[in-house]
Amino acid sequence: MRIADSSKALAVVNHVVGLGENQSPQGVDSRGLWLFGSGAKIISLLCGTPAPPSANLGLVYEPSVIQGRHIAAADLEQVRQLLAEHPDWSRRRLSQHLATLWNWRNPVGQLKDMAARTLLLKMEQRGWIVLPPRRQVPSNRMRHKQMPTFPELVGESPLRADLGMLLPLEISEVSTLAGTRPRALFDNLLHRHHYLSYRSPVGENLQYLVSDYQGRPLACVLFGAAAWQCADRDEYIGWNAATRGQGLHLIANNSRFLIAPWVRVPSLASHLLSRIARRLSRDWQRKYGHPIYLLETFVQRDRFAGRCYQAANWRRVGQTKGRSRQNRPDGRRYRLPIKDVYLYPLHPRFEQRLQGDSLNSNPLTPTRPLNHDPH
C-alpha cells in the first residue's frame, strides 16, 4: 500500500495494527519501508517514492521455516544488509557467503550453499528481499543428457526362475560411481523401462543396482528426498509445519523401483525391499552423516496394487489428494493421479525420533528395521 501523506499513513498503520495513537515507527529498512514491531511480527508500510514491484510484495513478515531452517526477523535483516553492502555480488557468491556466515553445513561438514541459494529465492518470492539479476540463465543439463545403451552387454531374454535359483544376489549402491558401467547401467535401465522414465536424482539419494549370482541385472531401486508435504503421512507421524521442516531429511522416498521387464521371479520385489531396508540407514549415514528413520513411497493406484510393499510389511496410511503444488497458466491446479501412501519404519521409536526436541538429539547410530522379513 502506498500513501503519499506520511501522517495519514502513520494513522492508517496505527489503526490496522492496533498501535497507540502517538506510536512511531521503529525505523526504516533498506527499501524505505517503515518498520513497526508487534511481538514476533514486523509490519512495514511504503510511503513517498515508489519502490520496485517486488519490494511491494509480502509486506507482513512472520518467522518461518524455510529449507528446514528457522528464519527470524534478525536473520532477514542480516540478509538485507548483505544485499545492501554487496550489490555487485552474484547470486552464487551471495549464497556461498551466507552459508559460510551462518556456518550452514550438512552433517558431514559440506557447506550448504545450494540450500542457501534456494532460501534466498524463496525469500524473494515472498517479497522480503530483492536479489540481483541473474547473470546467466540456468541450463537444464538433464534435458540433453544422453543415456548409454548396452545391447551387447545386457541380455533381455526372458528370465523365469524361483528366487532361490538366483542367490546370492549382489545389491550394489552405485550413486558414488559416476562414469562407471554399473552407474550407467542403473541410469539406462530406469530411463528406458520405468514408466516415469529417469534422468538424474535431485538432492540426497542412494541408488541400488541388483544382479543375480551370474551378474545378470535384475532390478534398480532409487531412494531420494522425501515429499515436502503429505497430509496422511504428516498426520501419521504427528507433524506440524515446524517439526516437518526440521525432520524431513530423516525420511527417504522410494521414488523409483524397477524389476527388469524380462525378469519373472516370484517374491523378488518384496525380498529386495526388505534387504535394502536393513542396510539403507547405514548407507545413508556413511554418505550423508545422518540416519534415516522412516521410508515412504507413493503407489499409483490405477497402475499398481502395491502388493510387494504389503508383502514387505510396509504400512498403507492413506492416499494423495491428486493435486499439484503448481498451477496451470489459467490459474487452475494441475490434477495428478491418486497414489496410495506407504510407510516403513526403520526404528521402533521412529515417531519420537521425528518429533520436537528429539530432532536436536538424534543418535546417529542406525538401527535394525522394526519389521524383519524372513528372507
Stockholm file with secondary structure:
# STOCKHOLM 1.0

chainA/1-375         MRIADSSKALAVVNHVVGLGENQSPQGVDSRGLWLFGSGAKIISLLCGTPAPPSANLGLVYEPSVIQGRHIAAADLEQVRQLLAEHPDWSRRRLSQHLATLWNWRNPVGQLKDMAARTLLLKMEQRGWIVLPPRRQVPSNRMRHKQMPTFPELVGESPLRADLGMLLPLEISEVSTLAGTRPRALFDNLLHRHHYLSYRSPVGENLQYLVSDYQGRPLACVLFGAAAWQCADRDEYIGWNAATRGQGLHLIANNSRFLIAPWVRVPSLASHLLSRIARRLSRDWQRKYGHPIYLLETFVQRDRFAGRCYQAANWRRVGQTKGRSRQNRPDGRRYRLPIKDVYLYPLHPRFEQRLQGDSLNSNPLTPTRPLNHDPH
#=GR chainA/1-375 SS CEESCHHHHHHHHHHHHTCCTTCCCSEECTTSEEEEEETTEEEEEEESSCCCGGGGSCCEECCEEETTEEECHHHHHHHHHHHHHCTTCCHHHHHHHHHHHTTCBCTTSCBCHHHHHHHHHHHHHTTSCCCCCCSSCCCCTTTTCCCCCCTTTCCCSCEECCGGGTCSCEEEECTTCTTSHHHHHHHHHHHHHSTTCCCCCCSSCEEEEEECTTCCEEEEEEEEECCSCCHHHHHHHTCCHHHHHHHGGGEEEEEEEEECTTEECTTHHHHHHHHHHHHHHHHHHHHHSSCCCEEEEEEETTTCCCHHHHHTTCEEEEECCSEEEEECTTSCEEECCCEEEEEEESSTTHHHHTSGGGGGSCCCCCCCCSSCCCC
#=GC SS_cons         CEESCHHHHHHHHHHHHTCCTTCCCSEECTTSEEEEEETTEEEEEEESSCCCGGGGSCCEECCEEETTEEECHHHHHHHHHHHHHCTTCCHHHHHHHHHHHTTCBCTTSCBCHHHHHHHHHHHHHTTSCCCCCCSSCCCCTTTTCCCCCCTTTCCCSCEECCGGGTCSCEEEECTTCTTSHHHHHHHHHHHHHSTTCCCCCCSSCEEEEEECTTCCEEEEEEEEECCSCCHHHHHHHTCCHHHHHHHGGGEEEEEEEEECTTEECTTHHHHHHHHHHHHHHHHHHHHHSSCCCEEEEEEETTTCCCHHHHHTTCEEEEECCSEEEEECTTSCEEECCCEEEEEEESSTTHHHHTSGGGGGSCCCCCCCCSSCCCC
//
